[in-house]
Amino acid sequence: MIEGVLKIPLRQIKDDRGKVMHMLRATDDHFQKFGEVYFSWINPNVIKGWQKHLEMTLNYAVPVGKIKLVLYDDREISKTYKQINEYILNQDDYYLLSIPPHIWYGFQSIGNQAAMIVNCATIPHDPNEVRRMDLSEKKIPYNWEIEHD
């Protein structure tokens, strides 16, 4: 696992009326601070990437649909420099993925429905602290067209 990334199982409370899906509490050991919460929808088979934040820690969960999320560590001082990690996030294997600053990420909705990604970010969105790279640049050694394990 890339240094600094956390994968935390999340609780779902189900009964015959429906369910409650937990995400993040101020009392959790991994909670840092609250900046904003936003919901991002991604259509089937669409890829959004690459980007990284310079200050923001992302706290992602996917309560609707299914995504493949790919991380790339280009931090030269990291123990996991040049490592790639893949995650499948969805409501059946429901967990929080906490991504520290300076990690490149991209994601793709997989399956036949749109997916909703919830982010409880540590700071409000600031376009000046985001770096973006087009998928066509090929600086990250990942091929979205190949099925990866």
Secondary structure as the mmCIF struct_conf table of DSSP 4:
data_model
#
loop_
_struct_conf.conf_type_id
_struct_conf.id
_struct_conf.beg_label_comp_id
_struct_conf.beg_label_asym_id
_struct_conf.beg_label_seq_id
_struct_conf.end_label_comp_id
_struct_conf.end_label_asym_id
_struct_conf.end_label_seq_id
TURN_TY1_P TURN_TY1_P1 GLU A 3 GLY A 4
STRN STRN1 LEU A 6 PRO A 9
STRN STRN2 GLN A 12 ASP A 15
TURN_TY1_P TURN_TY1_P2 ASP A 16 ARG A 17
STRN STRN3 GLY A 18 MET A 21
TURN_TY1_P TURN_TY1_P3 ALA A 26 THR A 27
BEND BEND1 ASP A 28 ASP A 28
TURN_TY1_P TURN_TY1_P4 ASP A 29 HIS A 30
STRN STRN4 GLU A 36 ILE A 42
STRN STRN5 PRO A 44 PRO A 44
TURN_TY1_P TURN_TY1_P5 ASN A 45 ASN A 45
STRN STRN6 ILE A 47 HIS A 53
BEND BEND2 LEU A 54 GLU A 55
HELX_LH_PP_P HELX_LH_PP_P1 MET A 56 THR A 57
STRN STRN7 LEU A 58 VAL A 64
BEND BEND3 GLY A 65 GLY A 65
STRN STRN8 LYS A 66 ASP A 73
TURN_TY1_P TURN_TY1_P6 GLU A 76 ILE A 77
BEND BEND4 SER A 78 SER A 78
TURN_TY1_P TURN_TY1_P7 LYS A 79 LYS A 82
STRN STRN9 ILE A 84 ASN A 90
BEND BEND5 GLN A 91 GLN A 91
TURN_TY1_P TURN_TY1_P8 ASP A 92 ASP A 93
STRN STRN10 TYR A 95 ILE A 99
TURN_TY1_P TURN_TY1_P9 PRO A 101 HIS A 102
STRN STRN11 ILE A 103 SER A 109
BEND BEND6 GLY A 111 GLN A 113
STRN STRN12 ALA A 115 ALA A 121
BEND BEND7 THR A 122 ILE A 123
HELX_RH_3T_P HELX_RH_3T_P1 PRO A 127 GLU A 129
STRN STRN13 VAL A 130 ARG A 132
HELX_RH_3T_P HELX_RH_3T_P2 LEU A 135 GLU A 137
BEND BEND8 ILE A 140 ILE A 140
TURN_TY1_P TURN_TY1_P10 TRP A 144 GLU A 145
BEND BEND9 ILE A 146 ILE A 146
#
